[in-house]
Amino acid sequence: MRDKVLICIQCNNAFVFTVTEQEHFLSMGFDPPRRCPSCRKNKFKESEIRSRKNNKYKKKHFHMKYDENVEE
Ligand SMILES: [Zn+2]
């Protein structure tokens, strides 16, 4: 067996599916992971964070625009 590079279905980042993990997944009878470790970690928090995340994005976007205007 060799390490495999998989593409995360959520963030489209490549991540390594190591031999150790492959053996673990096989022994548990699981399918190969479709999400990278960080997306898997965030999976639980996702619904909880979603609303806050949107607020954060809006604020960040606003600041970016504001900065642009200042530069001009
Ligand atoms: Zn991901």
N, CA, C, O and the ligand as a Tripos MOL2 file, in Angstrom:
@<TRIPOS>MOLECULE
protein
  289   287    73     0     0
PROTEIN
NO_CHARGES

@<TRIPOS>ATOM
      1 N           0.8410   -1.2040    0.0000 N.3       1 MET1
      2 CA          0.0000    0.0000    0.0000 C.3       1 MET1
      3 C           0.8780    1.2580    0.0000 C.2       1 MET1
      4 O           1.9950    1.2550    0.5180 O.2       1 MET1
      5 N           0.3600    2.2950   -0.5740 N.am      2 ARG2
      6 CA          1.0830    3.5720   -0.6290 C.3       2 ARG2
      7 C           0.1820    4.7000   -0.1570 C.2       2 ARG2
      8 O          -1.0430    4.5760   -0.1380 O.2       2 ARG2
      9 N           0.8090    5.7910    0.2210 N.am      3 ASP3
     10 CA          0.0190    6.9800    0.5560 C.3       3 ASP3
     11 C          -0.7370    7.4260   -0.6840 C.2       3 ASP3
     12 O          -0.2150    7.3620   -1.7970 O.2       3 ASP3
     13 N          -1.9650    7.8770   -0.4880 N.am      4 LYS4
     14 CA         -2.7520    8.3700   -1.6150 C.3       4 LYS4
     15 C          -3.0240    9.8390   -1.4100 C.2       4 LYS4
     16 O          -3.1790   10.3100   -0.2830 O.2       4 LYS4
     17 N          -3.0800   10.5670   -2.5310 N.am      5 VAL5
     18 CA         -3.4780   11.9660   -2.4560 C.3       5 VAL5
     19 C          -4.9320   12.0500   -2.9110 C.2       5 VAL5
     20 O          -5.2700   11.6790   -4.0350 O.2       5 VAL5
     21 N          -5.7670   12.5360   -2.0340 N.am      6 LEU6
     22 CA         -7.1900   12.6760   -2.3480 C.3       6 LEU6
     23 C          -7.5530   14.1550   -2.3990 C.2       6 LEU6
     24 O          -6.8700   15.0060   -1.8290 O.2       6 LEU6
     25 N          -8.6470   14.4320   -3.0990 N.am      7 ILE7
     26 CA         -9.1310   15.8180   -3.1690 C.3       7 ILE7
     27 C         -10.3610   15.9490   -2.2820 C.2       7 ILE7
     28 O         -11.3150   15.1800   -2.3910 O.2       7 ILE7
     29 N         -10.3140   16.9220   -1.4220 N.am      8 CYS8
     30 CA        -11.4300   17.1600   -0.5080 C.3       8 CYS8
     31 C         -12.6500   17.6530   -1.2940 C.2       8 CYS8
     32 O         -12.5450   18.5720   -2.1060 O.2       8 CYS8
     33 N         -13.8170   17.0240   -1.0410 N.am      9 ILE9
     34 CA        -15.0220   17.4280   -1.7740 C.3       9 ILE9
     35 C         -15.5580   18.7630   -1.2550 C.2       9 ILE9
     36 O         -16.3970   19.3960   -1.8960 O.2       9 ILE9
     37 N         -15.0700   19.1790   -0.1000 N.am     10 GLN10
     38 CA        -15.6140   20.4070    0.4760 C.3      10 GLN10
     39 C         -14.7900   21.6350    0.1120 C.2      10 GLN10
     40 O         -15.3390   22.6530   -0.3090 O.2      10 GLN10
     41 N         -13.4750   21.5410    0.2740 N.am     11 CYS11
     42 CA        -12.6400   22.7200    0.0130 C.3      11 CYS11
     43 C         -11.7460   22.5340   -1.2190 C.2      11 CYS11
     44 O         -11.0010   23.4430   -1.5860 O.2      11 CYS11
     45 N         -11.8190   21.3590   -1.8560 N.am     12 ASN12
     46 CA        -11.0380   21.0660   -3.0630 C.3      12 ASN12
     47 C          -9.5270   21.0750   -2.8480 C.2      12 ASN12
     48 O          -8.7640   21.1390   -3.8120 O.2      12 ASN12
     49 N          -9.1000   21.0110   -1.6100 N.am     13 ASN13
     50 CA         -7.6750   20.9120   -1.3320 C.3      13 ASN13
     51 C          -7.2360   19.4520   -1.3800 C.2      13 ASN13
     52 O          -7.9750   18.5520   -0.9810 O.2      13 ASN13
     53 N          -6.0110   19.2320   -1.8780 N.am     14 ALA14
     54 CA         -5.4550   17.8850   -1.8670 C.3      14 ALA14
     55 C          -4.9680   17.5600   -0.4680 C.2      14 ALA14
     56 O          -4.3970   18.4130    0.2100 O.2      14 ALA14
     57 N          -5.1950   16.3260   -0.0360 N.am     15 PHE15
     58 CA         -4.6840   15.8990    1.2620 C.3      15 PHE15
     59 C          -4.2100   14.4570    1.1520 C.2      15 PHE15
     60 O          -4.6670   13.7070    0.2890 O.2      15 PHE15
     61 N          -3.2980   14.0800    2.0250 N.am     16 VAL16
     62 CA         -2.7050   12.7480    1.9690 C.3      16 VAL16
     63 C          -3.5180   11.7730    2.8150 C.2      16 VAL16
     64 O          -3.7970   12.0120    3.9900 O.2      16 VAL16
     65 N          -3.8820   10.6830    2.1840 N.am     17 PHE17
     66 CA         -4.5330    9.5790    2.8700 C.3      17 PHE17
     67 C          -3.4410    8.5410    3.1200 C.2      17 PHE17
     68 O          -3.1290    7.7300    2.2480 O.2      17 PHE17
     69 N          -2.8790    8.5780    4.2950 N.am     18 THR18
     70 CA         -1.6800    7.7830    4.5740 C.3      18 THR18
     71 C          -1.9910    6.2880    4.6500 C.2      18 THR18
     72 O          -3.1340    5.8810    4.8570 O.2      18 THR18
     73 N          -0.9410    5.4860    4.4770 N.am     19 VAL19
     74 CA         -1.0860    4.0300    4.5690 C.3      19 VAL19
     75 C          -1.7020    3.6450    5.9110 C.2      19 VAL19
     76 O          -2.5810    2.7850    5.9760 O.2      19 VAL19
     77 N          -1.2410    4.2790    6.9650 N.am     20 THR20
     78 CA         -1.7710    3.9920    8.3010 C.3      20 THR20
     79 C          -3.2750    4.2410    8.3490 C.2      20 THR20
     80 O          -4.0340    3.4310    8.8800 O.2      20 THR20
     81 N          -3.6910    5.3730    7.7860 N.am     21 GLU21
     82 CA         -5.1150    5.6970    7.7690 C.3      21 GLU21
     83 C          -5.8930    4.7190    6.8870 C.2      21 GLU21
     84 O          -6.9940    4.2880    7.2290 O.2      21 GLU21
     85 N          -5.2910    4.3800    5.7450 N.am     22 GLN22
     86 CA         -5.9590    3.4370    4.8360 C.3      22 GLN22
     87 C          -6.2080    2.1080    5.5360 C.2      22 GLN22
     88 O          -7.2880    1.5270    5.4360 O.2      22 GLN22
     89 N          -5.1810    1.6390    6.2500 N.am     23 GLU23
     90 CA         -5.3200    0.3790    6.9810 C.3      23 GLU23
     91 C          -6.4020    0.4960    8.0440 C.2      23 GLU23
     92 O          -7.2000   -0.4210    8.2410 O.2      23 GLU23
     93 N          -6.4180    1.6190    8.7140 N.am     24 HIS24
     94 CA         -7.4190    1.8610    9.7510 C.3      24 HIS24
     95 C          -8.8230    1.8530    9.1450 C.2      24 HIS24
     96 O          -9.7290    1.2040    9.6680 O.2      24 HIS24
     97 N          -8.9920    2.5760    8.0450 N.am     25 PHE25
     98 CA        -10.3040    2.6500    7.3960 C.3      25 PHE25
     99 C         -10.7440    1.2750    6.9120 C.2      25 PHE25
    100 O         -11.9060    0.8960    7.0560 O.2      25 PHE25
    101 N          -9.7930    0.5260    6.3310 N.am     26 LEU26
    102 CA        -10.1100   -0.8140    5.8420 C.3      26 LEU26
    103 C         -10.5520   -1.7250    6.9850 C.2      26 LEU26
    104 O         -11.5420   -2.4490    6.8800 O.2      26 LEU26
    105 N          -9.7980   -1.6710    8.0690 N.am     27 SER27
    106 CA        -10.1040   -2.5540    9.1910 C.3      27 SER27
    107 C         -11.4470   -2.2090    9.8180 C.2      27 SER27
    108 O         -12.1190   -3.0780   10.3730 O.2      27 SER27
    109 N         -11.8380   -0.9340    9.7290 N.am     28 MET28
    110 CA        -13.1300   -0.5060   10.2610 C.3      28 MET28
    111 C         -14.2430   -0.6920    9.2310 C.2      28 MET28
    112 O         -15.4240   -0.5660    9.5550 O.2      28 MET28
    113 N         -13.8610   -0.9920    7.9910 N.am     29 GLY29
    114 CA        -14.8440   -1.1660    6.9250 C.3      29 GLY29
    115 C         -15.4090    0.1400    6.4150 C.2      29 GLY29
    116 O         -16.5110    0.1750    5.8660 O.2      29 GLY29
    117 N         -14.6450    1.2350    6.5970 N.am     30 PHE30
    118 CA        -15.1060    2.5350    6.1240 C.3      30 PHE30
    119 C         -14.6780    2.7680    4.6810 C.2      30 PHE30
    120 O         -13.7160    2.1650    4.2050 O.2      30 PHE30
    121 N         -15.3940    3.6430    3.9930 N.am     31 ASP31
    122 CA        -14.9660    4.1190    2.6750 C.3      31 ASP31
    123 C         -13.8660    5.1600    2.8790 C.2      31 ASP31
    124 O         -13.7760    5.7660    3.9460 O.2      31 ASP31
    125 N         -13.0290    5.3690    1.8590 N.am     32 PRO32
    126 CA        -11.9980    6.4070    1.9780 C.3      32 PRO32
    127 C         -12.6310    7.7580    2.2860 C.2      32 PRO32
    128 O         -13.7420    8.0410    1.8370 O.2      32 PRO32
    129 N         -11.9420    8.5800    3.0390 N.am     33 PRO33
    130 CA        -12.4980    9.8910    3.4070 C.3      33 PRO33
    131 C         -12.6740   10.7740    2.1820 C.2      33 PRO33
    132 O         -11.8810   10.7090    1.2430 O.2      33 PRO33
    133 N         -13.6970   11.5850    2.1920 N.am     34 ARG34
    134 CA        -13.9190   12.4990    1.0630 C.3      34 ARG34
    135 C         -13.6070   13.9310    1.4630 C.2      34 ARG34
    136 O         -13.5980   14.8330    0.6250 O.2      34 ARG34
    137 N         -13.3540   14.1310    2.7350 N.am     35 ARG35
    138 CA        -12.9990   15.4730    3.2110 C.3      35 ARG35
    139 C         -11.6170   15.4460    3.8390 C.2      35 ARG35
    140 O         -11.2000   14.4370    4.4080 O.2      35 ARG35
    141 N         -10.9140   16.5610    3.7300 N.am     36 CYS36
    142 CA         -9.5930   16.6600    4.3330 C.3      36 CYS36
    143 C          -9.7400   16.7240    5.8640 C.2      36 CYS36
    144 O         -10.8170   17.0210    6.3800 O.2      36 CYS36
    145 N          -8.6590   16.4440    6.5670 N.am     37 PRO37
    146 CA         -8.7290   16.4310    8.0340 C.3      37 PRO37
    147 C          -9.3320   17.6950    8.6390 C.2      37 PRO37
    148 O         -10.1110   17.6170    9.5890 O.2      37 PRO37
    149 N          -8.9760   18.8590    8.0940 N.am     38 SER38
    150 CA         -9.4850   20.0900    8.7100 C.3      38 SER38
    151 C         -10.9840   20.2500    8.4780 C.2      38 SER38
    152 O         -11.6990   20.7370    9.3540 O.2      38 SER38
    153 N         -11.4670   19.8380    7.2910 N.am     39 CYS39
    154 CA        -12.9060   19.9030    7.0420 C.3      39 CYS39
    155 C         -13.6410   18.8890    7.9220 C.2      39 CYS39
    156 O         -14.7390   19.1590    8.4100 O.2      39 CYS39
    157 N         -13.0230   17.7220    8.1170 N.am     40 ARG40
    158 CA        -13.6310   16.7190    8.9880 C.3      40 ARG40
    159 C         -13.7280   17.2540   10.4050 C.2      40 ARG40
    160 O         -14.7130   17.0230   11.1060 O.2      40 ARG40
    161 N         -12.7050   17.9640   10.8130 N.am     41 LYS41
    162 CA        -12.6740   18.5290   12.1620 C.3      41 LYS41
    163 C         -13.7630   19.5790   12.2980 C.2      41 LYS41
    164 O         -14.4100   19.6890   13.3390 O.2      41 LYS41
    165 N         -13.9590   20.3490   11.2340 N.am     42 ASN42
    166 CA        -14.9290   21.4410   11.2800 C.3      42 ASN42
    167 C         -16.3620   20.9730   11.1040 C.2      42 ASN42
    168 O         -17.3070   21.7270   11.3400 O.2      42 ASN42
    169 N         -16.5150   19.7300   10.6890 N.am     43 LYS43
    170 CA        -17.8370   19.2130   10.3540 C.3      43 LYS43
    171 C         -18.8330   19.4120   11.5060 C.2      43 LYS43
    172 O         -19.9800   19.8080   11.2940 O.2      43 LYS43
    173 N         -18.3710   19.1300   12.7130 N.am     44 PHE44
    174 CA        -19.2680   19.2150   13.8570 C.3      44 PHE44
    175 C         -19.6340   20.6610   14.1690 C.2      44 PHE44
    176 O         -20.7790   20.9750   14.4930 O.2      44 PHE44
    177 N         -18.6440   21.5240   14.0660 N.am     45 LYS45
    178 CA        -18.8820   22.9320   14.4040 C.3      45 LYS45
    179 C         -19.6490   23.6580   13.3010 C.2      45 LYS45
    180 O         -20.2620   24.7010   13.5300 O.2      45 LYS45
    181 N         -19.6010   23.0830   12.1040 N.am     46 GLU46
    182 CA        -20.0810   23.7840   10.9130 C.3      46 GLU46
    183 C         -21.4370   24.4720   11.0780 C.2      46 GLU46
    184 O         -21.5660   25.6740   10.8480 O.2      46 GLU46
    185 N         -22.4480   23.6920   11.4800 N.am     47 SER47
    186 CA        -23.7940   24.2640   11.5670 C.3      47 SER47
    187 C         -23.8450   25.3380   12.6430 C.2      47 SER47
    188 O         -24.5370   26.3470   12.5100 O.2      47 SER47
    189 N         -23.1030   25.0980   13.6980 N.am     48 GLU48
    190 CA        -23.0800   26.0270   14.8190 C.3      48 GLU48
    191 C         -22.4360   27.3450   14.4070 C.2      48 GLU48
    192 O         -22.8840   28.4210   14.8030 O.2      48 GLU48
    193 N         -21.3850   27.2450   13.6100 N.am     49 ILE49
    194 CA        -20.5990   28.4160   13.2410 C.3      49 ILE49
    195 C         -21.2070   29.1700   12.0500 C.2      49 ILE49
    196 O         -20.9850   30.3700   11.8870 O.2      49 ILE49
    197 N         -21.9710   28.4550   11.2270 N.am     50 ARG50
    198 CA        -22.3980   29.0160    9.9380 C.3      50 ARG50
    199 C         -22.9260   30.4480   10.0320 C.2      50 ARG50
    200 O         -22.5320   31.3120    9.2480 O.2      50 ARG50
    201 N         -23.8120   30.6920   10.9870 N.am     51 SER51
    202 CA        -24.4000   32.0330   11.0860 C.3      51 SER51
    203 C         -23.3500   33.0620   11.4880 C.2      51 SER51
    204 O         -23.3220   34.1720   10.9570 O.2      51 SER51
    205 N         -22.4880   32.6850   12.4280 N.am     52 ARG52
    206 CA        -21.4360   33.6010   12.8630 C.3      52 ARG52
    207 C         -20.4740   33.8810   11.7090 C.2      52 ARG52
    208 O         -20.0230   35.0090   11.5130 O.2      52 ARG52
    209 N         -20.1700   32.8230   10.9500 N.am     53 LYS53
    210 CA        -19.2370   32.9300    9.8420 C.3      53 LYS53
    211 C         -19.7300   33.9790    8.8410 C.2      53 LYS53
    212 O         -18.9480   34.7910    8.3470 O.2      53 LYS53
    213 N         -21.0220   33.9520    8.5520 N.am     54 ASN54
    214 CA        -21.5910   34.9160    7.6150 C.3      54 ASN54
    215 C         -21.4100   36.3410    8.1260 C.2      54 ASN54
    216 O         -21.0790   37.2490    7.3640 O.2      54 ASN54
    217 N         -21.6280   36.5200    9.4030 N.am     55 ASN55
    218 CA        -21.4410   37.8470    9.9770 C.3      55 ASN55
    219 C         -19.9910   38.2890    9.8570 C.2      55 ASN55
    220 O         -19.7010   39.4330    9.5060 O.2      55 ASN55
    221 N         -19.0880   37.3670   10.1520 N.am     56 LYS56
    222 CA        -17.6670   37.6590   10.0630 C.3      56 LYS56
    223 C         -17.3010   38.0770    8.6390 C.2      56 LYS56
    224 O         -16.5830   39.0540    8.4260 O.2      56 LYS56
    225 N         -17.8040   37.3260    7.6860 N.am     57 TYR57
    226 CA        -17.4730   37.6090    6.2930 C.3      57 TYR57
    227 C         -17.9130   39.0140    5.9010 C.2      57 TYR57
    228 O         -17.1730   39.7560    5.2550 O.2      57 TYR57
    229 N         -19.1070   39.3560    6.2950 N.am     58 LYS58
    230 CA        -19.6370   40.6840    5.9560 C.3      58 LYS58
    231 C         -18.7520   41.7760    6.5400 C.2      58 LYS58
    232 O         -18.4360   42.7640    5.8770 O.2      58 LYS58
    233 N         -18.3580   41.5780    7.7990 N.am     59 LYS59
    234 CA        -17.5180   42.5750    8.4550 C.3      59 LYS59
    235 C         -16.1790   42.7040    7.7390 C.2      59 LYS59
    236 O         -15.7080   43.8080    7.4650 O.2      59 LYS59
    237 N         -15.5710   41.5450    7.4390 N.am     60 LYS60
    238 CA        -14.2770   41.5230    6.7830 C.3      60 LYS60
    239 C         -14.3610   42.2480    5.4330 C.2      60 LYS60
    240 O         -13.5050   43.0610    5.0840 O.2      60 LYS60
    241 N         -15.4170   41.9230    4.6960 N.am     61 HIS61
    242 CA        -15.6180   42.4990    3.3810 C.3      61 HIS61
    243 C         -15.7340   44.0190    3.4910 C.2      61 HIS61
    244 O         -15.1720   44.7630    2.6870 O.2      61 HIS61
    245 N         -16.4550   44.4450    4.4780 N.am     62 PHE62
    246 CA        -16.6540   45.8700    4.7070 C.3      62 PHE62
    247 C         -15.3140   46.5480    4.9650 C.2      62 PHE62
    248 O         -15.0270   47.6090    4.4120 O.2      62 PHE62
    249 N         -14.4970   45.9230    5.8140 N.am     63 HIS63
    250 CA        -13.1940   46.5040    6.1320 C.3      63 HIS63
    251 C         -12.3020   46.5880    4.8930 C.2      63 HIS63
    252 O         -11.5740   47.5600    4.6950 O.2      63 HIS63
    253 N         -12.3790   45.5470    4.0680 N.am     64 MET64
    254 CA        -11.5660   45.5380    2.8600 C.3      64 MET64
    255 C         -11.9510   46.7030    1.9550 C.2      64 MET64
    256 O         -11.0920   47.4190    1.4390 O.2      64 MET64
    257 N         -13.2380   46.8740    1.7770 N.am     65 LYS65
    258 CA        -13.7170   47.9830    0.9450 C.3      65 LYS65
    259 C         -13.2860   49.3210    1.5270 C.2      65 LYS65
    260 O         -12.8620   50.2300    0.8150 O.2      65 LYS65
    261 N         -13.4100   49.4060    2.8360 N.am     66 TYR66
    262 CA        -13.0590   50.6220    3.5300 C.3      66 TYR66
    263 C         -11.5800   50.9560    3.3020 C.2      66 TYR66
    264 O         -11.2200   52.0990    3.0200 O.2      66 TYR66
    265 N         -10.7350   49.9230    3.4310 N.am     67 ASP67
    266 CA         -9.3050   50.1260    3.2230 C.3      67 ASP67
    267 C          -9.0120   50.5950    1.7990 C.2      67 ASP67
    268 O          -8.1920   51.4860    1.5770 O.2      67 ASP67
    269 N          -9.6900   49.9850    0.8580 N.am     68 GLU68
    270 CA         -9.4890   50.3670   -0.5360 C.3      68 GLU68
    271 C          -9.8080   51.8460   -0.7510 C.2      68 GLU68
    272 O          -9.0770   52.5730   -1.4240 O.2      68 GLU68
    273 N         -10.9030   52.2540   -0.1690 N.am     69 ASN69
    274 CA        -11.3210   53.6530   -0.3190 C.3      69 ASN69
    275 C         -10.2950   54.6060    0.2840 C.2      69 ASN69
    276 O         -10.0280   55.6750   -0.2650 O.2      69 ASN69
    277 N          -9.7280   54.2120    1.4080 N.am     70 VAL70
    278 CA         -8.7460   55.0460    2.0870 C.3      70 VAL70
    279 C          -7.5040   55.2040    1.2050 C.2      70 VAL70
    280 O          -6.9160   56.2830    1.1340 O.2      70 VAL70
    281 N          -7.1200   54.1310    0.5450 N.am     71 GLU71
    282 CA         -5.9340   54.1840   -0.2960 C.3      71 GLU71
    283 C          -6.1320   55.1390   -1.4730 C.2      71 GLU71
    284 O          -5.1970   55.8140   -1.9030 O.2      71 GLU71
    285 N          -7.3460   55.1830   -1.9800 N.am     72 GLU72
    286 CA         -7.6160   56.0720   -3.1020 C.3      72 GLU72
    287 C          -7.6640   57.5070   -2.6110 C.2      72 GLU72
    288 O          -7.8810   58.4240   -3.4030 O.2      72 GLU72
    289 ZN        -11.3070   20.2100    3.0040 Zn       73 ZN73
@<TRIPOS>BOND
     1     1     2 1
     2     2     3 1
     3     3     4 2
     4     3     5 am
     5     5     6 1
     6     6     7 1
     7     7     8 2
     8     7     9 am
     9     9    10 1
    10    10    11 1
    11    11    12 2
    12    11    13 am
    13    13    14 1
    14    14    15 1
    15    15    16 2
    16    15    17 am
    17    17    18 1
    18    18    19 1
    19    19    20 2
    20    19    21 am
    21    21    22 1
    22    22    23 1
    23    23    24 2
    24    23    25 am
    25    25    26 1
    26    26    27 1
    27    27    28 2
    28    27    29 am
    29    29    30 1
    30    30    31 1
    31    31    32 2
    32    31    33 am
    33    33    34 1
    34    34    35 1
    35    35    36 2
    36    35    37 am
    37    37    38 1
    38    38    39 1
    39    39    40 2
    40    39    41 am
    41    41    42 1
    42    42    43 1
    43    43    44 2
    44    43    45 am
    45    45    46 1
    46    46    47 1
    47    47    48 2
    48    47    49 am
    49    49    50 1
    50    50    51 1
    51    51    52 2
    52    51    53 am
    53    53    54 1
    54    54    55 1
    55    55    56 2
    56    55    57 am
    57    57    58 1
    58    58    59 1
    59    59    60 2
    60    59    61 am
    61    61    62 1
    62    62    63 1
    63    63    64 2
    64    63    65 am
    65    65    66 1
    66    66    67 1
    67    67    68 2
    68    67    69 am
    69    69    70 1
    70    70    71 1
    71    71    72 2
    72    71    73 am
    73    73    74 1
    74    74    75 1
    75    75    76 2
    76    75    77 am
    77    77    78 1
    78    78    79 1
    79    79    80 2
    80    79    81 am
    81    81    82 1
    82    82    83 1
    83    83    84 2
    84    83    85 am
    85    85    86 1
    86    86    87 1
    87    87    88 2
    88    87    89 am
    89    89    90 1
    90    90    91 1
    91    91    92 2
    92    91    93 am
    93    93    94 1
    94    94    95 1
    95    95    96 2
    96    95    97 am
    97    97    98 1
    98    98    99 1
    99    99   100 2
   100    99   101 am
   101   101   102 1
   102   102   103 1
   103   103   104 2
   104   103   105 am
   105   105   106 1
   106   106   107 1
   107   107   108 2
   108   107   109 am
   109   109   110 1
   110   110   111 1
   111   111   112 2
   112   111   113 am
   113   113   114 1
   114   114   115 1
   115   115   116 2
   116   115   117 am
   117   117   118 1
   118   118   119 1
   119   119   120 2
   120   119   121 am
   121   121   122 1
   122   122   123 1
   123   123   124 2
   124   123   125 am
   125   125   126 1
   126   126   127 1
   127   127   128 2
   128   127   129 am
   129   129   130 1
   130   130   131 1
   131   131   132 2
   132   131   133 am
   133   133   134 1
   134   134   135 1
   135   135   136 2
   136   135   137 am
   137   137   138 1
   138   138   139 1
   139   139   140 2
   140   139   141 am
   141   141   142 1
   142   142   143 1
   143   143   144 2
   144   143   145 am
   145   145   146 1
   146   146   147 1
   147   147   148 2
   148   147   149 am
   149   149   150 1
   150   150   151 1
   151   151   152 2
   152   151   153 am
   153   153   154 1
   154   154   155 1
   155   155   156 2
   156   155   157 am
   157   157   158 1
   158   158   159 1
   159   159   160 2
   160   159   161 am
   161   161   162 1
   162   162   163 1
   163   163   164 2
   164   163   165 am
   165   165   166 1
   166   166   167 1
   167   167   168 2
   168   167   169 am
   169   169   170 1
   170   170   171 1
   171   171   172 2
   172   171   173 am
   173   173   174 1
   174   174   175 1
   175   175   176 2
   176   175   177 am
   177   177   178 1
   178   178   179 1
   179   179   180 2
   180   179   181 am
   181   181   182 1
   182   182   183 1
   183   183   184 2
   184   183   185 am
   185   185   186 1
   186   186   187 1
   187   187   188 2
   188   187   189 am
   189   189   190 1
   190   190   191 1
   191   191   192 2
   192   191   193 am
   193   193   194 1
   194   194   195 1
   195   195   196 2
   196   195   197 am
   197   197   198 1
   198   198   199 1
   199   199   200 2
   200   199   201 am
   201   201   202 1
   202   202   203 1
   203   203   204 2
   204   203   205 am
   205   205   206 1
   206   206   207 1
   207   207   208 2
   208   207   209 am
   209   209   210 1
   210   210   211 1
   211   211   212 2
   212   211   213 am
   213   213   214 1
   214   214   215 1
   215   215   216 2
   216   215   217 am
   217   217   218 1
   218   218   219 1
   219   219   220 2
   220   219   221 am
   221   221   222 1
   222   222   223 1
   223   223   224 2
   224   223   225 am
   225   225   226 1
   226   226   227 1
   227   227   228 2
   228   227   229 am
   229   229   230 1
   230   230   231 1
   231   231   232 2
   232   231   233 am
   233   233   234 1
   234   234   235 1
   235   235   236 2
   236   235   237 am
   237   237   238 1
   238   238   239 1
   239   239   240 2
   240   239   241 am
   241   241   242 1
   242   242   243 1
   243   243   244 2
   244   243   245 am
   245   245   246 1
   246   246   247 1
   247   247   248 2
   248   247   249 am
   249   249   250 1
   250   250   251 1
   251   251   252 2
   252   251   253 am
   253   253   254 1
   254   254   255 1
   255   255   256 2
   256   255   257 am
   257   257   258 1
   258   258   259 1
   259   259   260 2
   260   259   261 am
   261   261   262 1
   262   262   263 1
   263   263   264 2
   264   263   265 am
   265   265   266 1
   266   266   267 1
   267   267   268 2
   268   267   269 am
   269   269   270 1
   270   270   271 1
   271   271   272 2
   272   271   273 am
   273   273   274 1
   274   274   275 1
   275   275   276 2
   276   275   277 am
   277   277   278 1
   278   278   279 1
   279   279   280 2
   280   279   281 am
   281   281   282 1
   282   282   283 1
   283   283   284 2
   284   283   285 am
   285   285   286 1
   286   286   287 1
   287   287   288 2
@<TRIPOS>SUBSTRUCTURE
     1 MET1         2 RESIDUE 1 A MET
     2 ARG2         6 RESIDUE 1 A ARG
     3 ASP3        10 RESIDUE 1 A ASP
     4 LYS4        14 RESIDUE 1 A LYS
     5 VAL5        18 RESIDUE 1 A VAL
     6 LEU6        22 RESIDUE 1 A LEU
     7 ILE7        26 RESIDUE 1 A ILE
     8 CYS8        30 RESIDUE 1 A CYS
     9 ILE9        34 RESIDUE 1 A ILE
    10 GLN10       38 RESIDUE 1 A GLN
    11 CYS11       42 RESIDUE 1 A CYS
    12 ASN12       46 RESIDUE 1 A ASN
    13 ASN13       50 RESIDUE 1 A ASN
    14 ALA14       54 RESIDUE 1 A ALA
    15 PHE15       58 RESIDUE 1 A PHE
    16 VAL16       62 RESIDUE 1 A VAL
    17 PHE17       66 RESIDUE 1 A PHE
    18 THR18       70 RESIDUE 1 A THR
    19 VAL19       74 RESIDUE 1 A VAL
    20 THR20       78 RESIDUE 1 A THR
    21 GLU21       82 RESIDUE 1 A GLU
    22 GLN22       86 RESIDUE 1 A GLN
    23 GLU23       90 RESIDUE 1 A GLU
    24 HIS24       94 RESIDUE 1 A HIS
    25 PHE25       98 RESIDUE 1 A PHE
    26 LEU26      102 RESIDUE 1 A LEU
    27 SER27      106 RESIDUE 1 A SER
    28 MET28      110 RESIDUE 1 A MET
    29 GLY29      114 RESIDUE 1 A GLY
    30 PHE30      118 RESIDUE 1 A PHE
    31 ASP31      122 RESIDUE 1 A ASP
    32 PRO32      126 RESIDUE 1 A PRO
    33 PRO33      130 RESIDUE 1 A PRO
    34 ARG34      134 RESIDUE 1 A ARG
    35 ARG35      138 RESIDUE 1 A ARG
    36 CYS36      142 RESIDUE 1 A CYS
    37 PRO37      146 RESIDUE 1 A PRO
    38 SER38      150 RESIDUE 1 A SER
    39 CYS39      154 RESIDUE 1 A CYS
    40 ARG40      158 RESIDUE 1 A ARG
    41 LYS41      162 RESIDUE 1 A LYS
    42 ASN42      166 RESIDUE 1 A ASN
    43 LYS43      170 RESIDUE 1 A LYS
    44 PHE44      174 RESIDUE 1 A PHE
    45 LYS45      178 RESIDUE 1 A LYS
    46 GLU46      182 RESIDUE 1 A GLU
    47 SER47      186 RESIDUE 1 A SER
    48 GLU48      190 RESIDUE 1 A GLU
    49 ILE49      194 RESIDUE 1 A ILE
    50 ARG50      198 RESIDUE 1 A ARG
    51 SER51      202 RESIDUE 1 A SER
    52 ARG52      206 RESIDUE 1 A ARG
    53 LYS53      210 RESIDUE 1 A LYS
    54 ASN54      214 RESIDUE 1 A ASN
    55 ASN55      218 RESIDUE 1 A ASN
    56 LYS56      222 RESIDUE 1 A LYS
    57 TYR57      226 RESIDUE 1 A TYR
    58 LYS58      230 RESIDUE 1 A LYS
    59 LYS59      234 RESIDUE 1 A LYS
    60 LYS60      238 RESIDUE 1 A LYS
    61 HIS61      242 RESIDUE 1 A HIS
    62 PHE62      246 RESIDUE 1 A PHE
    63 HIS63      250 RESIDUE 1 A HIS
    64 MET64      254 RESIDUE 1 A MET
    65 LYS65      258 RESIDUE 1 A LYS
    66 TYR66      262 RESIDUE 1 A TYR
    67 ASP67      266 RESIDUE 1 A ASP
    68 GLU68      270 RESIDUE 1 A GLU
    69 ASN69      274 RESIDUE 1 A ASN
    70 VAL70      278 RESIDUE 1 A VAL
    71 GLU71      282 RESIDUE 1 A GLU
    72 GLU72      286 RESIDUE 1 A GLU
    73 ZN73       289 GROUP 0 **** ****
